[in-house]
Each structure stands twice: as structure tokens, then as C-alpha cells.
């Protein structure tokens, strides 16, 4: 008995070209415009904030280790406050409007009116207003709801400082 022939299953280029000759080539899909400056929503902002607090917690470990070297508790508490308070405004002002957590989440803080970078004064005002609101429970909850429900995703401290948080391409950071 002879081997079955496999030539029936082979295709040659002329056969394929003739078969698809009547089918028009598909048109390429139009490129979807990606808005460059879309407000960052609640969950991405919360994720960036959590990353930032992990960084602050790491700094707290460093401060605690230094404290065991003989510094008083008051000095270590002041050092932690300075690191925790100035981390955000320093990075907003001098790191293209993004903390390291915001960079990981492709976000940045900009002026709301013209989406220009925030300067040191506005960054400090935003953090100060955020710190004051954090002392009170009710405004913090309202701010969270504002981020979740408002179309422009601005919290109370964003309104007070004239800022907004936008999503950006990761290569723009």
C-alpha cells in the first residue's frame, strides 16, 4: 500500500492570491484620539496616595532607626512631620507635578485654569488645605465623594488651591 499524498493539502502562492483576489483589504481603523489631560478618578488617585504613604512609612522607619541613636522623641516626631508634610508639595512643585506614587499611576497635579505646572506656593497651599481638611472627618468624606461624583474629579482641597489632578501618558512624566 502506498503513502497518502499530502500535496492536496499544500497551497501555493498563486492559489492563495487567486482565492483572496475578490476580497478587499480591510481599511485600517482610525486612530482613537486620546485626550492628553483627562481628570484622574477616585481609585487611581487613591492608589497613588497609598503608594505615597508606603514611601512615607519607609521614611518613618529611617527616622525611627535614627531615633534609636539617641535623638529625643520630640525631634523624631518633628522630623517625621516635616518629611510627611513636605513630601507632596516638594515633589508637586519640582517633579513635574507628580509624587512618586502619582508617577506610578500616571497622574500629575496642575493648575485648573490652564493646566500649567503648580509652583511651590500653590503646591504648599494645596497640601496645607488638604492637611486642614484631614483634621476634620466630614470634609474628608465630602472630598472623597466629590472626586468620585464630580465630572471634573476635583476635591475640596483642589477647589481651594485651584488645582486638578489629571492622567497623563507615562512617558510624559
HUFEN-V220503 format. One record per residue. N is the residue number from 1. SS is DSSP state (~ for helix, > for strand, _ for the rest). Layout:
BEGIN
<<N	SS> <N	SS>>
END
This chain:
BEGIN
<<1	_> <2	_> <3	_> <4	_> <5	_> <6	_> <7	~> <8	~> <9	~> <10	_> <11	_> <12	_> <13	~> <14	~> <15	~> <16	~> <17	~> <18	~> <19	~> <20	_> <21	_> <22	_> <23	_> <24	_> <25	_> <26	_> <27	_> <28	_> <29	_> <30	_> <31	_> <32	_> <33	_> <34	_> <35	_> <36	_> <37	_> <38	>> <39	>> <40	_> <41	_> <42	~> <43	~> <44	~> <45	~> <46	~> <47	~> <48	~> <49	~> <50	~> <51	~> <52	~> <53	~> <54	~> <55	~> <56	~> <57	~> <58	~> <59	~> <60	~> <61	~> <62	~> <63	~> <64	~> <65	~> <66	~> <67	~> <68	_> <69	_> <70	_> <71	_> <72	_> <73	~> <74	~> <75	~> <76	~> <77	~> <78	~> <79	~> <80	~> <81	~> <82	~> <83	~> <84	~> <85	~> <86	~> <87	~> <88	~> <89	~> <90	~> <91	~> <92	~> <93	~> <94	~> <95	_> <96	_> <97	_> <98	_> <99	_> <100	~> <101	~> <102	~> <103	~> <104	~> <105	_> <106	_> <107	>> <108	>> <109	>> <110	>> <111	>> <112	_> <113	_> <114	_> <115	_> <116	_> <117	>> <118	_> <119	_> <120	~> <121	~> <122	~> <123	~> <124	~> <125	~> <126	~> <127	~> <128	~> <129	~> <130	~> <131	~> <132	~> <133	~> <134	~> <135	~> <136	_> <137	~> <138	~> <139	~> <140	~> <141	~> <142	~> <143	~> <144	~> <145	~> <146	~> <147	~> <148	~> <149	~> <150	_> <151	_> <152	_> <153	_> <154	_> <155	_> <156	~> <157	~> <158	~> <159	~> <160	~> <161	~> <162	_> <163	>> <164	>> <165	>> <166	>> <167	>> <168	_> <169	_> <170	~> <171	~> <172	~> <173	_>>
END
